[in-house]
Amino acid sequence: DAGITQSPRYKITETGRQVTLMCHQTWSHSYMFWYRQDLGHGLRLIYYSAAADITDKGEVPDGYVVSRSKTENFPLTLESATRSQTSVYFCASSELRRETQYFGPGTRLLVL
Amino acid sequence: SQQGEEDPQALSIQEGENATMNCSYKTSINNLQWYRQNSGRGLVHLILIRSNEREKHSGRLRVTLDTSKKSSSLLITASRAADTASYFCATDGETSGSRLTFGEGTQLTVNP
């Protein structure tokens, strides 16, 4: 089914481990975004991408790495997970700059 | 700090009543968007209003924008239990590049 998907939906990991969250969209949207959502902080932008091979930092990029070799995929990697990275992560895509964003269902990550 | 801030943080009403949520922001914008998030789900785009527009309607939703006061309101008329969700405003900000900045949201509860 067309849309934007995230995997895994739930993940439990341990401090220090590397974790990769996947995001895939079928619309060929140029823009893709990674957010984290925490109580008391709302939705915060981690990284975004304007096109394949173009990425830029958002508000809270430390501890995260992204890549975008294909338009449809935008994986987010936690290089060495910390407890403070326990959160719900949302991927989003947008066809036009600063316009409507379409969100995935989220990944709930628990770092022990 | 967040560009957009919603008010109130939480709102509880009876079915059939109207619900009004407000959003204030700090810098000039090109457009302002409202999103809904049902519990445990991703955000869903509701409506986008541009800086040269003052009011916009979509079904039971009415959005107003006052750029002189840097504020917007979302009115949901004849609310239903299914409207129970968190509502977020998002602003682009003229210097924000390709990003949107989300507020912390208003939690709306519509009691049957």
Interface residues (C-beta under 8 A of the other chain):
Chain A: Y31 F33 Y35 G40 H41 G42 L43 R44 L45 Y48 A50 D56 G58 F90 A92 R97 R98 E99 T100 Q101 Y102 F103 G104 P105 G106
Chain B: Q2 N30 N31 Q33 Y35 G40 R41 G42 L43 V44 H45 L48 F88 A90 D92 S96 G97 S98 R99 L100 T101 F102 G103 E104 G105
